[in-house]
Amino acid sequence: MPKASVLIVDDHLLIRYGLKQMLSQECRGLVSGEAKNSDEAFVRLVRQPWDLVILGIAVPGNGGFSVLQEIRRLHPSTRVLVLNMHADGKSALRAQQLGAAGYVPKNADRAALLRAFKSVLAGKKYFED
């Protein structure tokens, strides 16, 4: 898999750390960044473009959907994979309408998370049923 830059936006340290570890094992040369709330995400988005943003919906501050809208405005080519605590059809639909390339529940297994990551990074859509 080619070198990629990924920003992980989630309020839970263990989610950020776990995703970072899992993705760095799968992708050599992965450049990653973290944000624990919408304010930190906005700062990191202004500083540099990212190939992919993995975005938790329930981030403190303005919330994940607001961050998603800002990503679409600042960096329309950046792909966004939305994570949510539950498989929620309404949230998945809203994420898709706002321009997310994928949506996966946080309780997905490793294989599903990697499929979602690789699909979205490759420019495809990934919305788990």
The first five atom37 places (N, CA, C, CB, O) and aatype in JSON, in Angstrom:
{
  "aatype": [12, 14, 11, 0, 15, 19, 10, 9, 19, 3, 3, 8, 10, 10, 9, 1, 18, 7, 10, 11, 5, 12, 10, 15, 5, 6, 4, 1, 7, 10, 19, 15, 7, 6, 0, 11, 2, 15, 3, 6, 0, 13, 19, 1, 10, 19, 1, 5, 14, 17, 3, 10, 19, 9, 10, 7, 9, 0, 19, 14, 7, 2, 7, 7, 13, 15, 19, 10, 5, 6, 9, 1, 1, 10, 8, 14, 15, 16, 1, 19, 10, 19, 10, 2, 12, 8, 0, 3, 7, 11, 15, 0, 10, 1, 0, 5, 5, 10, 7, 0, 0, 7, 18, 19, 14, 11, 2, 0, 3, 1, 0, 0, 10, 10, 1, 0, 13, 11, 15, 19, 10, 0, 7, 11, 11, 18, 13, 6, 3],
  "atom_mask": [
    [1, 1, 1, 1, 1],
    [1, 1, 1, 1, 1],
    [1, 1, 1, 1, 1],
    [1, 1, 1, 1, 1],
    [1, 1, 1, 1, 1],
    [1, 1, 1, 1, 1],
    [1, 1, 1, 1, 1],
    [1, 1, 1, 1, 1],
    [1, 1, 1, 1, 1],
    [1, 1, 1, 1, 1],
    [1, 1, 1, 1, 1],
    [1, 1, 1, 1, 1],
    [1, 1, 1, 1, 1],
    [1, 1, 1, 1, 1],
    [1, 1, 1, 1, 1],
    [1, 1, 1, 1, 1],
    [1, 1, 1, 1, 1],
    [1, 1, 1, 0, 1],
    [1, 1, 1, 1, 1],
    [1, 1, 1, 1, 1],
    [1, 1, 1, 1, 1],
    [1, 1, 1, 1, 1],
    [1, 1, 1, 1, 1],
    [1, 1, 1, 1, 1],
    [1, 1, 1, 1, 1],
    [1, 1, 1, 1, 1],
    [1, 1, 1, 1, 1],
    [1, 1, 1, 1, 1],
    [1, 1, 1, 0, 1],
    [1, 1, 1, 1, 1],
    [1, 1, 1, 1, 1],
    [1, 1, 1, 1, 1],
    [1, 1, 1, 0, 1],
    [1, 1, 1, 1, 1],
    [1, 1, 1, 1, 1],
    [1, 1, 1, 1, 1],
    [1, 1, 1, 1, 1],
    [1, 1, 1, 1, 1],
    [1, 1, 1, 1, 1],
    [1, 1, 1, 1, 1],
    [1, 1, 1, 1, 1],
    [1, 1, 1, 1, 1],
    [1, 1, 1, 1, 1],
    [1, 1, 1, 1, 1],
    [1, 1, 1, 1, 1],
    [1, 1, 1, 1, 1],
    [1, 1, 1, 1, 1],
    [1, 1, 1, 1, 1],
    [1, 1, 1, 1, 1],
    [1, 1, 1, 1, 1],
    [1, 1, 1, 1, 1],
    [1, 1, 1, 1, 1],
    [1, 1, 1, 1, 1],
    [1, 1, 1, 1, 1],
    [1, 1, 1, 1, 1],
    [1, 1, 1, 0, 1],
    [1, 1, 1, 1, 1],
    [1, 1, 1, 1, 1],
    [1, 1, 1, 1, 1],
    [1, 1, 1, 1, 1],
    [1, 1, 1, 0, 1],
    [1, 1, 1, 1, 1],
    [1, 1, 1, 0, 1],
    [1, 1, 1, 0, 1],
    [1, 1, 1, 1, 1],
    [1, 1, 1, 1, 1],
    [1, 1, 1, 1, 1],
    [1, 1, 1, 1, 1],
    [1, 1, 1, 1, 1],
    [1, 1, 1, 1, 1],
    [1, 1, 1, 1, 1],
    [1, 1, 1, 1, 1],
    [1, 1, 1, 1, 1],
    [1, 1, 1, 1, 1],
    [1, 1, 1, 1, 1],
    [1, 1, 1, 1, 1],
    [1, 1, 1, 1, 1],
    [1, 1, 1, 1, 1],
    [1, 1, 1, 1, 1],
    [1, 1, 1, 1, 1],
    [1, 1, 1, 1, 1],
    [1, 1, 1, 1, 1],
    [1, 1, 1, 1, 1],
    [1, 1, 1, 1, 1],
    [1, 1, 1, 1, 1],
    [1, 1, 1, 1, 1],
    [1, 1, 1, 1, 1],
    [1, 1, 1, 1, 1],
    [1, 1, 1, 0, 1],
    [1, 1, 1, 1, 1],
    [1, 1, 1, 1, 1],
    [1, 1, 1, 1, 1],
    [1, 1, 1, 1, 1],
    [1, 1, 1, 1, 1],
    [1, 1, 1, 1, 1],
    [1, 1, 1, 1, 1],
    [1, 1, 1, 1, 1],
    [1, 1, 1, 1, 1],
    [1, 1, 1, 0, 1],
    [1, 1, 1, 1, 1],
    [1, 1, 1, 1, 1],
    [1, 1, 1, 0, 1],
    [1, 1, 1, 1, 1],
    [1, 1, 1, 1, 1],
    [1, 1, 1, 1, 1],
    [1, 1, 1, 1, 1],
    [1, 1, 1, 1, 1],
    [1, 1, 1, 1, 1],
    [1, 1, 1, 1, 1],
    [1, 1, 1, 1, 1],
    [1, 1, 1, 1, 1],
    [1, 1, 1, 1, 1],
    [1, 1, 1, 1, 1],
    [1, 1, 1, 1, 1],
    [1, 1, 1, 1, 1],
    [1, 1, 1, 1, 1],
    [1, 1, 1, 1, 1],
    [1, 1, 1, 1, 1],
    [1, 1, 1, 1, 1],
    [1, 1, 1, 1, 1],
    [1, 1, 1, 1, 1],
    [1, 1, 1, 1, 1],
    [1, 1, 1, 0, 1],
    [1, 1, 1, 1, 1],
    [1, 1, 1, 1, 1],
    [1, 1, 1, 1, 1],
    [1, 1, 1, 1, 1],
    [1, 1, 1, 1, 1],
    [1, 1, 1, 1, 1]
  ],
  "atom_positions": [
    [[0.85, -1.18, 0.0], [0.0, 0.0, 0.0], [0.9, 1.24, 0.0], [-0.97, 0.0, 1.24], [1.89, 1.3, 0.73]],
    [[0.56, 2.23, -0.82], [1.4, 3.43, -0.9], [1.38, 4.24, 0.39], [0.94, 4.31, -2.05], [0.48, 4.11, 1.22]],
    [[2.39, 5.07, 0.54], [2.49, 5.95, 1.7], [1.26, 6.85, 1.76], [3.79, 6.8, 1.64], [0.8, 7.35, 0.73]],
    [[0.73, 7.05, 2.96], [-0.48, 7.85, 3.12], [-0.39, 8.68, 4.39], [-1.73, 6.94, 3.16], [0.34, 8.35, 5.32]],
    [[-1.15, 9.77, 4.41], [-1.26, 10.58, 5.62], [-2.68, 10.47, 6.15], [-0.88, 12.08, 5.33], [-3.65, 10.63, 5.41]],
    [[-2.78, 10.19, 7.43], [-4.07, 9.94, 8.06], [-4.18, 10.74, 9.35], [-4.27, 8.42, 8.35], [-3.3, 10.69, 10.21]],
    [[-5.27, 11.48, 9.47], [-5.58, 12.21, 10.7], [-6.69, 11.44, 11.4], [-6.0, 13.7, 10.41], [-7.74, 11.18, 10.82]],
    [[-6.46, 11.09, 12.66], [-7.44, 10.35, 13.45], [-8.05, 11.33, 14.45], [-6.8, 9.12, 14.18], [-7.36, 11.86, 15.32]],
    [[-9.36, 11.55, 14.32], [-10.08, 12.5, 15.17], [-11.07, 11.72, 16.02], [-10.8, 13.6, 14.32], [-12.08, 11.23, 15.51]],
    [[-10.79, 11.61, 17.31], [-11.68, 10.91, 18.23], [-11.35, 11.37, 19.64], [-11.55, 9.35, 18.08], [-10.2, 11.67, 19.96]],
    [[-12.37, 11.41, 20.48], [-12.16, 11.89, 21.84], [-11.58, 10.83, 22.77], [-13.45, 12.39, 22.41], [-11.19, 11.15, 23.89]],
    [[-11.52, 9.59, 22.34], [-10.98, 8.52, 23.18], [-9.54, 8.2, 22.79], [-11.85, 7.26, 23.06], [-9.27, 7.81, 21.66]],
    [[-8.64, 8.36, 23.74], [-7.22, 8.09, 23.53], [-7.0, 6.66, 23.04], [-6.45, 8.32, 24.82], [-6.2, 6.44, 22.13]],
    [[-7.7, 5.69, 23.63], [-7.5, 4.3, 23.24], [-7.92, 4.04, 21.8], [-8.27, 3.38, 24.17], [-7.29, 3.23, 21.12]],
    [[-8.94, 4.7, 21.33], [-9.36, 4.56, 19.93], [-8.27, 5.13, 19.03], [-10.73, 5.29, 19.68], [-7.85, 4.48, 18.07]],
    [[-7.81, 6.36, 19.34], [-6.77, 6.97, 18.52], [-5.51, 6.11, 18.5], [-6.43, 8.38, 19.05], [-4.96, 5.82, 17.44]],
    [[-5.07, 5.7, 19.67], [-3.85, 4.91, 19.78], [-4.01, 3.56, 19.07], [-3.48, 4.69, 21.26], [-3.13, 3.14, 18.32]],
    [[-5.12, 2.9, 19.31], [-5.36, 1.58, 18.7], [-5.4, 1.65, 17.19], [0.0, 0.0, 0.0], [-4.81, 0.81, 16.51]],
    [[-6.11, 2.64, 16.65], [-6.16, 2.8, 15.2], [-4.78, 3.09, 14.62], [-7.14, 3.92, 14.82], [-4.39, 2.54, 13.59]],
    [[-4.07, 3.96, 15.29], [-2.72, 4.33, 14.83], [-1.81, 3.09, 14.78], [-2.11, 5.4, 15.76], [-1.09, 2.89, 13.8]],
    [[-1.86, 2.29, 15.83], [-1.03, 1.08, 15.88], [-1.43, 0.09, 14.78], [-1.14, 0.42, 17.25], [-0.58, -0.44, 14.07]],
    [[-2.73, -0.16, 14.66], [-3.22, -1.11, 13.68], [-2.87, -0.67, 12.26], [-4.74, -1.29, 13.82], [-2.41, -1.47, 11.45]],
    [[-3.07, 0.6, 11.96], [-2.81, 1.09, 10.61], [-1.32, 1.14, 10.3], [-3.42, 2.48, 10.43], [-0.91, 0.88, 9.17]],
    [[-0.49, 1.48, 11.29], [0.95, 1.51, 11.04], [1.5, 0.11, 10.81], [1.68, 2.17, 12.22], [2.52, -0.04, 10.13]],
    [[0.86, -0.92, 11.35], [1.27, -2.3, 11.08], [0.92, -2.7, 9.66], [0.61, -3.25, 12.08], [1.61, -3.52, 9.05]],
    [[-0.14, -2.14, 9.12], [-0.62, -2.48, 7.78], [0.02, -1.64, 6.69], [-2.1, -2.32, 7.71], [0.16, -2.11, 5.56]],
    [[0.41, -0.43, 7.0], [0.91, 0.51, 5.98], [2.27, 1.04, 6.36], [-0.08, 1.68, 5.79], [2.42, 1.8, 7.32]],
    [[3.25, 0.65, 5.62], [4.6, 1.17, 5.86], [4.64, 2.64, 5.47], [5.67, 0.36, 5.07], [4.06, 3.04, 4.46]],
    [[5.32, 3.42, 6.26], [5.47, 4.83, 5.94], [4.24, 5.66, 6.22], [0.0, 0.0, 0.0], [4.13, 6.79, 5.74]],
    [[3.31, 5.14, 6.97], [2.1, 5.89, 7.3], [2.46, 7.13, 8.11], [1.09, 5.0, 8.07], [3.16, 7.04, 9.12]],
    [[1.97, 8.26, 7.67], [2.13, 9.51, 8.42], [0.79, 9.75, 9.09], [2.55, 10.72, 7.48], [-0.24, 9.82, 8.43]],
    [[0.81, 9.87, 10.41], [-0.47, 10.03, 11.1], [-0.43, 11.21, 12.07], [-0.83, 8.76, 11.85], [0.63, 11.62, 12.55]],
    [[-1.6, 11.71, 12.33], [-1.78, 12.77, 13.3], [-3.04, 12.47, 14.1], [0.0, 0.0, 0.0], [-3.84, 11.62, 13.72]],
    [[-3.18, 13.18, 15.2], [-4.32, 12.94, 16.08], [-4.96, 14.26, 16.49], [-3.89, 12.16, 17.32], [-4.32, 15.3, 16.53]],
    [[-6.26, 14.18, 16.78], [-6.99, 15.29, 17.36], [-8.06, 14.69, 18.28], [-7.63, 16.21, 16.26], [-8.72, 13.72, 17.92]],
    [[-8.21, 15.29, 19.47], [-9.18, 14.76, 20.43], [-10.49, 15.52, 20.45], [-8.58, 14.76, 21.8], [-11.44, 15.1, 21.11]],
    [[-10.56, 16.65, 19.72], [-11.8, 17.42, 19.67], [-11.84, 18.21, 18.36], [-11.92, 18.39, 20.9], [-10.88, 18.2, 17.59]],
    [[-12.96, 18.88, 18.11], [-13.11, 19.59, 16.84], [-12.11, 20.73, 16.7], [-14.53, 20.13, 16.71], [-11.63, 20.99, 15.6]],
    [[-11.79, 21.42, 17.78], [-10.82, 22.53, 17.7], [-9.45, 22.03, 17.24], [-10.7, 23.24, 19.07], [-8.83, 22.64, 16.37]],
    [[-8.97, 20.94, 17.84], [-7.68, 20.38, 17.43], [-7.74, 19.9, 15.99], [-7.27, 19.22, 18.36], [-6.78, 20.06, 15.24]],
    [[-8.86, 19.32, 15.6], [-9.01, 18.84, 14.22], [-8.91, 20.01, 13.24], [-10.36, 18.11, 14.05], [-8.23, 19.9, 12.22]],
    [[-9.59, 21.12, 13.54], [-9.55, 22.28, 12.66], [-8.13, 22.81, 12.5], [-10.47, 23.39, 13.19], [-7.71, 23.16, 11.4]],
    [[-7.38, 22.86, 13.61], [-5.99, 23.33, 13.55], [-5.16, 22.43, 12.65], [-5.38, 23.38, 14.97], [-4.4, 22.92, 11.81]],
    [[-5.29, 21.12, 12.82], [-4.5, 20.19, 12.01], [-4.92, 20.2, 10.54], [-4.63, 18.77, 12.57], [-4.1, 19.99, 9.65]],
    [[-6.2, 20.45, 10.29], [-6.68, 20.53, 8.9], [-6.17, 21.78, 8.19], [-8.21, 20.51, 8.88], [-5.91, 21.75, 6.99]],
    [[-6.02, 22.87, 8.93], [-5.51, 24.1, 8.34], [-4.01, 23.98, 8.07], [-5.8, 25.3, 9.27], [-3.51, 24.5, 7.08]],
    [[-3.3, 23.3, 8.96], [-1.84, 23.18, 8.83], [-1.41, 22.37, 7.62], [-1.27, 22.57, 10.07], [-0.4, 22.68, 6.99]],
    [[-2.17, 21.32, 7.3], [-1.75, 20.46, 6.19], [-2.94, 19.68, 5.64], [-0.64, 19.5, 6.65], [-3.91, 19.42, 6.36]],
    [[-2.86, 19.3, 4.38], [-3.9, 18.42, 3.83], [-3.6, 16.97, 4.24], [-3.97, 18.54, 2.27], [-2.44, 16.61, 4.47]],
    [[-4.63, 16.17, 4.34], [-4.5, 14.76, 4.71], [-5.13, 13.92, 3.61], [-5.17, 14.47, 6.1], [-6.1, 14.33, 2.98]],
    [[-4.56, 12.74, 3.38], [-5.17, 11.82, 2.41], [-6.5, 11.29, 2.94], [-4.22, 10.65, 2.09], [-7.47, 11.14, 2.2]],
    [[-6.52, 11.02, 4.25], [-7.69, 10.43, 4.87], [-7.85, 10.97, 6.28], [-7.58, 8.88, 4.9], [-6.88, 11.15, 7.01]],
    [[-9.09, 11.24, 6.65], [-9.42, 11.58, 8.03], [-10.36, 10.49, 8.54], [-10.08, 13.02, 8.15], [-11.4, 10.22, 7.95]],
    [[-9.96, 9.88, 9.65], [-10.84, 8.93, 10.33], [-11.48, 9.73, 11.46], [-10.06, 7.63, 10.88], [-10.8, 10.21, 12.36]],
    [[-12.79, 9.87, 11.38], [-13.51, 10.85, 12.18], [-14.58, 10.23, 13.07], [-14.13, 11.87, 11.29], [-15.54, 9.64, 12.58]],
    [[-14.41, 10.38, 14.39], [-15.44, 9.98, 15.33], [-16.56, 11.02, 15.33], [0.0, 0.0, 0.0], [-16.29, 12.22, 15.36]],
    [[-17.78, 10.58, 15.3], [-18.93, 11.5, 15.23], [-19.11, 12.29, 16.53], [-20.2, 10.73, 14.92], [-19.51, 13.45, 16.49]],
    [[-18.83, 11.67, 17.66], [-19.14, 12.29, 18.95], [-17.96, 13.08, 19.53], [-19.57, 11.24, 19.95], [-17.79, 13.12, 20.75]],
    [[-17.13, 13.7, 18.68], [-16.01, 14.46, 19.22], [-16.51, 15.73, 19.91], [-15.02, 14.82, 18.1], [-17.45, 16.37, 19.44]],
    [[-15.88, 16.08, 21.02], [-16.27, 17.31, 21.74], [-16.04, 18.56, 20.89], [-15.49, 17.43, 23.06], [-15.23, 18.57, 19.97]],
    [[-16.77, 19.58, 21.22], [-16.69, 20.82, 20.46], [-17.88, 20.91, 19.53], [0.0, 0.0, 0.0], [-19.02, 20.7, 19.94]],
    [[-17.6, 21.22, 18.29], [-18.67, 21.36, 17.31], [-19.23, 20.03, 16.81], [-18.17, 22.15, 16.15], [-20.26, 20.02, 16.14]],
    [[-18.57, 18.94, 17.12], [-19.05, 17.62, 16.72], [-18.49, 17.17, 15.38], [0.0, 0.0, 0.0], [-17.99, 17.97, 14.59]],
    [[-18.59, 15.87, 15.16], [-18.02, 15.26, 13.98], [-18.62, 15.72, 12.66], [0.0, 0.0, 0.0], [-17.91, 15.88, 11.67]],
    [[-19.94, 15.95, 12.65], [-20.55, 16.38, 11.39], [-20.06, 17.77, 10.99], [-22.07, 16.38, 11.52], [-19.92, 18.06, 9.81]],
    [[-19.81, 18.63, 11.97], [-19.27, 19.95, 11.69], [-17.84, 19.84, 11.14], [-19.28, 20.82, 12.97], [-17.48, 20.56, 10.21]],
    [[-17.05, 18.94, 11.72], [-15.69, 18.71, 11.23], [-15.75, 18.18, 9.8], [-14.92, 17.71, 12.16], [-14.97, 18.59, 8.94]],
    [[-16.67, 17.28, 9.54], [-16.83, 16.72, 8.19], [-17.15, 17.83, 7.18], [-17.95, 15.66, 8.18], [-16.56, 17.87, 6.1]],
    [[-18.04, 18.72, 7.53], [-18.38, 19.84, 6.64], [-17.17, 20.74, 6.39], [-19.54, 20.66, 7.23], [-16.96, 21.22, 5.27]],
    [[-16.38, 20.97, 7.42], [-15.19, 21.81, 7.29], [-14.13, 21.14, 6.41], [-14.61, 22.13, 8.67], [-13.46, 21.8, 5.62]],
    [[-14.0, 19.83, 6.54], [-13.06, 19.09, 5.68], [-13.48, 19.24, 4.23], [-13.0, 17.59, 6.08], [-12.65, 19.5, 3.36]],
    [[-14.76, 19.07, 3.97], [-15.27, 19.19, 2.59], [-15.0, 20.58, 2.04], [-16.79, 18.88, 2.56], [-14.71, 20.74, 0.85]],
    [[-15.1, 21.61, 2.9], [-14.88, 22.98, 2.47], [-13.4, 23.27, 2.23], [-15.44, 23.95, 3.52], [-13.03, 23.84, 1.2]],
    [[-12.55, 22.88, 3.17], [-11.12, 23.18, 3.08], [-10.36, 22.29, 2.11], [-10.49, 23.06, 4.44], [-9.52, 22.76, 1.34]],
    [[-10.66, 21.02, 2.14], [-9.91, 20.02, 1.36], [-10.89, 19.04, 0.72], [-8.89, 19.27, 2.27], [-11.03, 17.91, 1.2]],
    [[-11.55, 19.43, -0.35], [-12.57, 18.57, -0.95], [-12.06, 17.2, -1.41], [-13.17, 19.27, -2.12], [-12.84, 16.25, -1.52]],
    [[-10.76, 17.08, -1.67], [-10.24, 15.79, -2.13], [-9.88, 14.84, -0.97], [-9.02, 16.01, -2.99], [-9.61, 13.67, -1.2]],
    [[-9.89, 15.35, 0.25], [-9.58, 14.5, 1.41], [-10.73, 13.52, 1.64], [-9.33, 15.35, 2.68], [-11.9, 13.92, 1.71]],
    [[-10.39, 12.27, 1.77], [-11.4, 11.25, 2.02], [-11.67, 11.18, 3.52], [-10.95, 9.85, 1.47], [-10.76, 11.37, 4.33]],
    [[-12.93, 10.91, 3.89], [-13.3, 10.84, 5.3], [-14.0, 9.51, 5.57], [-14.22, 12.04, 5.68], [-14.96, 9.14, 4.89]],
    [[-13.49, 8.8, 6.57], [-14.11, 7.58, 7.07], [-14.67, 7.9, 8.44], [-13.08, 6.38, 7.13], [-13.93, 8.22, 9.37]],
    [[-15.98, 7.82, 8.57], [-16.65, 8.16, 9.83], [-16.78, 6.93, 10.71], [-18.04, 8.78, 9.56], [-17.16, 5.85, 10.24]],
    [[-16.47, 7.1, 11.99], [-16.65, 6.06, 13.01], [-17.77, 6.5, 13.94], [-15.32, 5.8, 13.8], [-17.87, 7.67, 14.3]],
    [[-18.6, 5.55, 14.32], [-19.65, 5.86, 15.29], [-19.72, 4.71, 16.28], [-21.03, 6.09, 14.58], [-19.38, 3.57, 15.97]],
    [[-20.19, 5.03, 17.48], [-20.28, 4.03, 18.54], [-21.2, 2.87, 18.14], [-20.79, 4.67, 19.83], [-20.98, 1.74, 18.56]],
    [[-22.21, 3.17, 17.34], [-23.19, 2.14, 16.96], [-23.4, 2.17, 15.45], [-24.54, 2.36, 17.69], [-23.14, 3.17, 14.78]],
    [[-23.88, 1.05, 14.93], [-24.28, 1.0, 13.52], [-25.63, 1.69, 13.44], [-24.35, -0.5, 12.97], [-26.67, 1.1, 13.75]],
    [[-25.62, 2.94, 13.02], [-26.8, 3.79, 13.02], [-27.09, 4.24, 11.59], [-26.62, 5.01, 13.96], [-26.32, 5.02, 11.02]],
    [[-28.19, 3.75, 11.01], [-28.51, 4.07, 9.64], [-28.7, 5.55, 9.37], [0.0, 0.0, 0.0], [-28.29, 6.04, 8.32]],
    [[-29.3, 6.27, 10.31], [-29.54, 7.7, 10.12], [-28.21, 8.47, 10.09], [-30.46, 8.26, 11.23], [-28.02, 9.35, 9.26]],
    [[-27.32, 8.14, 11.0], [-26.02, 8.81, 11.04], [-25.2, 8.46, 9.81], [-25.25, 8.43, 12.31], [-24.5, 9.32, 9.26]],
    [[-25.28, 7.21, 9.37], [-24.54, 6.8, 8.17], [-25.05, 7.57, 6.95], [-24.67, 5.27, 7.94], [-24.26, 8.01, 6.11]],
    [[-26.36, 7.71, 6.85], [-26.94, 8.45, 5.73], [-26.53, 9.91, 5.77], [-28.47, 8.32, 5.75], [-26.18, 10.5, 4.75]],
    [[-26.58, 10.51, 6.96], [-26.17, 11.92, 7.09], [-24.7, 12.1, 6.73], [-26.43, 12.42, 8.52], [-24.34, 13.05, 6.04]],
    [[-23.87, 11.19, 7.2], [-22.44, 11.26, 6.87], [-22.24, 11.18, 5.36], [-21.67, 10.12, 7.57], [-21.44, 11.92, 4.79]],
    [[-22.96, 10.28, 4.72], [-22.85, 10.12, 3.27], [-23.32, 11.39, 2.56], [-23.65, 8.9, 2.8], [-22.69, 11.84, 1.6]],
    [[-24.42, 11.95, 3.02], [-24.95, 13.18, 2.41], [-24.0, 14.36, 2.56], [-26.3, 13.53, 3.03], [-23.94, 15.23, 1.7]],
    [[-23.24, 14.38, 3.67], [-22.29, 15.46, 3.91], [-20.94, 15.24, 3.23], [-22.08, 15.63, 5.4], [-20.05, 16.08, 3.31]],
    [[-20.81, 14.1, 2.55], [-19.6, 13.88, 1.77], [-18.62, 12.86, 2.3], [0.0, 0.0, 0.0], [-17.52, 12.74, 1.75]],
    [[-18.97, 12.12, 3.34], [-18.07, 11.07, 3.83], [-17.96, 9.97, 2.77], [-18.57, 10.49, 5.19], [-18.92, 9.69, 2.05]],
    [[-16.8, 9.36, 2.71], [-16.58, 8.26, 1.77], [-16.88, 6.91, 2.4], [-15.15, 8.28, 1.25], [-17.02, 5.9, 1.71]],
    [[-16.98, 6.88, 3.73], [-17.24, 5.62, 4.41], [-17.77, 5.83, 5.81], [0.0, 0.0, 0.0], [-17.66, 6.92, 6.38]],
    [[-18.34, 4.76, 6.34], [-18.93, 4.79, 7.67], [-18.82, 3.39, 8.24], [-20.43, 5.28, 7.65], [-19.18, 2.41, 7.59]],
    [[-18.3, 3.3, 9.45], [-18.14, 1.99, 10.09], [-18.34, 2.14, 11.6], [-16.73, 1.38, 9.78], [-17.9, 3.13, 12.18]],
    [[-19.01, 1.18, 12.24], [-19.17, 1.26, 13.7], [-17.84, 0.97, 14.4], [-20.25, 0.28, 14.18], [-17.01, 0.22, 13.89]],
    [[-17.65, 1.56, 15.57], [-16.42, 1.36, 16.32], [-16.25, -0.08, 16.79], [-16.38, 2.29, 17.52], [-15.13, -0.52, 17.06]],
    [[-17.35, -0.81, 16.89], [-17.24, -2.19, 17.36], [-16.98, -3.18, 16.22], [-18.5, -2.59, 18.1], [-17.05, -4.39, 16.42]],
    [[-16.7, -2.66, 15.01], [-16.36, -3.54, 13.89], [-15.08, -4.29, 14.2], [-16.2, -2.72, 12.57], [-14.22, -3.8, 14.94]],
    [[-14.96, -5.48, 13.65], [-13.73, -6.24, 13.89], [-12.58, -5.67, 13.05], [-13.95, -7.73, 13.56], [-12.77, -4.83, 12.17]],
    [[-11.39, -6.15, 13.35], [-10.18, -5.64, 12.69], [-10.28, -5.74, 11.17], [-8.95, -6.4, 13.18], [-9.92, -4.8, 10.46]],
    [[-10.76, -6.87, 10.68], [-10.85, -7.07, 9.23], [-11.77, -6.04, 8.59], [-11.35, -8.49, 8.92], [-11.46, -5.5, 7.53]],
    [[-12.91, -5.75, 9.22], [-13.85, -4.76, 8.68], [-13.25, -3.36, 8.71], [-15.17, -4.78, 9.45], [-13.39, -2.59, 7.76]],
    [[-12.57, -3.02, 9.81], [-11.93, -1.71, 9.9], [-10.87, -1.55, 8.81], [-11.29, -1.51, 11.28], [-10.78, -0.49, 8.18]],
    [[-10.08, -2.58, 8.59], [-9.05, -2.51, 7.55], [-9.65, -2.44, 6.15], [-8.12, -3.72, 7.65], [-9.15, -1.72, 5.29]],
    [[-10.74, -3.19, 5.92], [-11.43, -3.1, 4.63], [-11.93, -1.68, 4.39], [-12.61, -4.11, 4.57], [-11.77, -1.12, 3.31]],
    [[-12.54, -1.11, 5.42], [-13.06, 0.26, 5.31], [-11.92, 1.23, 5.03], [-13.81, 0.67, 6.6], [-12.03, 2.06, 4.13]],
    [[-10.85, 1.14, 5.79], [-9.69, 2.02, 5.63], [-9.12, 1.91, 4.22], [-8.62, 1.67, 6.67], [-8.93, 2.93, 3.56]],
    [[-8.86, 0.7, 3.77], [-8.24, 0.5, 2.46], [-9.18, 0.93, 1.33], [-7.85, -0.97, 2.28], [-8.73, 1.52, 0.35]],
    [[-10.45, 0.64, 1.47], [-11.42, 1.04, 0.44], [-11.49, 2.55, 0.3], [-12.81, 0.48, 0.76], [-11.4, 3.08, -0.81]],
    [[-11.65, 3.23, 1.42], [-11.77, 4.69, 1.38], [-10.48, 5.33, 0.92], [-12.17, 5.22, 2.76], [-10.51, 6.28, 0.14]],
    [[-9.35, 4.84, 1.39], [-8.06, 5.39, 0.96], [-7.84, 5.2, -0.54], [-6.92, 4.72, 1.74], [-7.2, 6.02, -1.18]],
    [[-8.39, 4.11, -1.1], [-8.26, 3.83, -2.53], [-9.27, 4.62, -3.37], [-8.43, 2.33, -2.78], [-9.32, 4.47, -4.59]],
    [[-10.07, 5.45, -2.72], [-11.02, 6.27, -3.47], [-12.39, 5.64, -3.65], [0.0, 0.0, 0.0], [-13.21, 6.14, -4.41]],
    [[-12.63, 4.54, -2.96], [-13.93, 3.85, -3.05], [-14.8, 4.25, -1.87], [-13.74, 2.32, -3.1], [-14.35, 4.9, -0.93]],
    [[-16.05, 3.86, -1.94], [-17.0, 4.1, -0.85], [-17.07, 2.85, 0.02], [-18.42, 4.47, -1.39], [-16.89, 1.74, -0.47]],
    [[-17.33, 3.06, 1.32], [-17.5, 1.93, 2.23], [-18.55, 2.31, 3.26], [-16.15, 1.53, 2.93], [-18.3, 3.09, 4.18]],
    [[-19.72, 1.74, 3.09], [-20.8, 1.94, 4.06], [-21.3, 0.57, 4.48], [-21.97, 2.82, 3.47], [-21.99, -0.11, 3.72]],
    [[-20.94, 0.17, 5.7], [-21.3, -1.15, 6.2], [-22.79, -1.24, 6.4], [-20.57, -1.45, 7.49], [-23.43, -0.3, 6.88]],
    [[-23.36, -2.39, 6.02], [-24.81, -2.6, 6.18], [-25.2, -2.77, 7.62], [-25.26, -3.82, 5.4], [-26.37, -2.96, 7.93]]
  ]
}
